[in-house]
Amino acid sequence: MPLGDALACWSSPTPDGMKCAMNLTTDLTEILRIEHPILLAPMDVVATGELAAAVTDAGALGLIGGGYGQADWLDTQWRAAGNTRVGVGFITWSLALNPGLLDAALDHAPPAVMLSFGDEEPFAGKIKDAGAKLICQIQTVGQARRAADNGADIIVAQGTEGGGHGQRRATLTLVPEVVDAVGDIPVVAAGGVSDGRGLAAALMLGAAGVLMGTRFYATQEAGGRPEAKAEIVAADGDATIRGKLFDLLRDVGWPETYTGRVLRNDFARQWEGRDDELIQNLEGERERYKQAAMKHDFSVAPVIAGEGTGLIQDIPDAAVLVERVVTEAADLLIGAPEKYLRL
Ligand SMILES: Cc1cc2nc3c(=O)[nH]c(=O)nc-3n(C[C@H](O)[C@H](O)[C@H](O)COP(=O)(O)O)c2cc1C
């Protein structure tokens, strides 16, 4: 449809509020052959096969969370996704300890494999030879250059606002700097994107789309406890902390340079800024954490979430969310010339 007709259609909804379908087309949608420039973050435990399939069915791309590499869990998620076209994401340093997981994943012929947190080089060739797009999530411009040299098809620039593990750069400056650094490779913005404002802003920074984690956590299909989703809805963006407290408790071997962002809970309030003292008390505190995790007691066990939690007020179906984010972004982009441009 010519642009003029599309805009007219968009700005005149039918009496029941239906709008003409509007797609945001970018290099990301072209490369991945999807309708909407949105990726589901491959969140450990949370990005289940069911959620990934729902996101793909909504026109974006779902990535199953390969996490710390539990093969049985992954098998179950592939089965849950059925024949829906979903990808998978791995924590790279953890995959290096169990590289067979990649072969098992490639047997499912995923359209894309995302690697985060570590050197993608040992896995890049195998992923691309299998016909999957290689998505690399990075936290610095140096890592983006390395990913480009290693053949990344798509680079996710993750700012420190994001939920879960990351580093120190903020999304607002990291994204355009990475866009400038990596030439024609599409860059996806991650970290703090929870609504259409974030998507529209990311496109203006030069990104070809967004990857959302925290926002998708608070959806019906997401794995994870209802209590955790309710905490994400209740929290504002001031309520998160980034640090190493919970990795000390869980003892999962994260490299020194990565910290994790979670909602501040009673445990965090008790130990914030006192990592050294916590290390002195690890034995007892690890037991306390283990018990709390078993009982889903989130005053001690962490709810992993980013600053975008402050923009989340509900727990919709993933399809409703995707549609909402795209519609909001399209509305903003269409309204922008009239709102801002003066001759
Ligand atoms: C609950 C949760 C778990 C996560 N687990 C992983 C993971 O296993 N692997 C990974 O690459 N990224 C993980 N992330 C980080 C995401 O890939 C992404 O960078 C982040 O969610 C983006 O920021 P946002 O949360 O503001 O959307 C996780 C994020 C959250 C919120």
The ligand as an SDF file (V2000), in Angstrom:
LIG
                    3D

 31 33  0  0  0  0  0  0  0  0999 V2000
   14.6690  -12.8950   34.1850 C   0  0  0  0  0  0  0  0  0  0  0  0
   15.8090  -12.6550   33.2330 C   0  0  0  0  0  0  0  0  0  0  0  0
   16.6510  -13.6980   32.9270 C   0  0  0  0  0  0  0  0  0  0  0  0
   17.6730  -13.5140   31.9820 C   0  0  0  0  0  0  0  0  0  0  0  0
   18.4240  -14.5760   31.6330 N   0  0  0  0  0  0  0  0  0  0  0  0
   19.2670  -14.4620   30.5760 C   0  0  0  0  0  0  0  0  0  0  0  0
   19.9180  -15.6090   30.0610 C   0  0  0  0  0  0  0  0  0  0  0  0
   19.7680  -16.7240   30.5640 O   0  0  0  0  0  0  0  0  0  0  0  0
   20.7160  -15.4500   28.9700 N   0  0  0  0  0  0  0  0  0  0  0  0
   20.8760  -14.2180   28.3640 C   0  0  0  0  0  0  0  0  0  0  0  0
   21.5460  -14.1380   27.3680 O   0  0  0  0  0  0  0  0  0  0  0  0
   20.3020  -13.1080   28.8810 N   0  0  0  0  0  0  0  0  0  0  0  0
   19.4860  -13.1960   29.9420 C   0  0  0  0  0  0  0  0  0  0  0  0
   18.8730  -12.0750   30.4270 N   0  0  0  0  0  0  0  0  0  0  0  0
   19.2070  -10.7560   29.8440 C   0  0  0  0  0  0  0  0  0  0  0  0
   18.4410  -10.5180   28.5560 C   0  0  0  0  0  0  0  0  0  0  0  0
   19.0570  -11.2400   27.5010 O   0  0  0  0  0  0  0  0  0  0  0  0
   18.3830   -9.0430   28.1220 C   0  0  0  0  0  0  0  0  0  0  0  0
   19.6410   -8.5320   27.8790 O   0  0  0  0  0  0  0  0  0  0  0  0
   17.6790   -8.1340   29.1050 C   0  0  0  0  0  0  0  0  0  0  0  0
   16.5350   -8.7240   29.6310 O   0  0  0  0  0  0  0  0  0  0  0  0
   17.3100   -6.8300   28.4020 C   0  0  0  0  0  0  0  0  0  0  0  0
   16.8850   -5.8690   29.2960 O   0  0  0  0  0  0  0  0  0  0  0  0
   15.3800   -5.7360   29.8210 P   0  0  0  0  0  0  0  0  0  0  0  0
   15.2540   -6.7650   30.8830 O   0  0  0  0  0  0  0  0  0  0  0  0
   15.2980   -4.3530   30.3170 O   0  0  0  0  0  0  0  0  0  0  0  0
   14.4600   -6.0000   28.6730 O   0  0  0  0  0  0  0  0  0  0  0  0
   17.8760  -12.2340   31.3890 C   0  0  0  0  0  0  0  0  0  0  0  0
   17.0260  -11.1860   31.7450 C   0  0  0  0  0  0  0  0  0  0  0  0
   16.0000  -11.3760   32.6460 C   0  0  0  0  0  0  0  0  0  0  0  0
   15.0930  -10.2120   32.9800 C   0  0  0  0  0  0  0  0  0  0  0  0
  1  2  1  0
  2  3  1  0
  2 30  2  0
  3  4  2  0
  4  5  1  0
  4 28  1  0
  5  6  2  0
  6  7  1  0
  6 13  1  0
  7  8  2  0
  7  9  1  0
  9 10  1  0
 10 11  2  0
 10 12  1  0
 12 13  2  0
 13 14  1  0
 14 15  1  0
 14 28  1  0
 15 16  1  0
 16 17  1  0
 16 18  1  0
 18 19  1  0
 18 20  1  0
 20 21  1  0
 20 22  1  0
 22 23  1  0
 23 24  1  0
 24 25  2  0
 24 26  1  0
 24 27  1  0
 28 29  2  0
 29 30  1  0
 30 31  1  0
M  END
$$$$
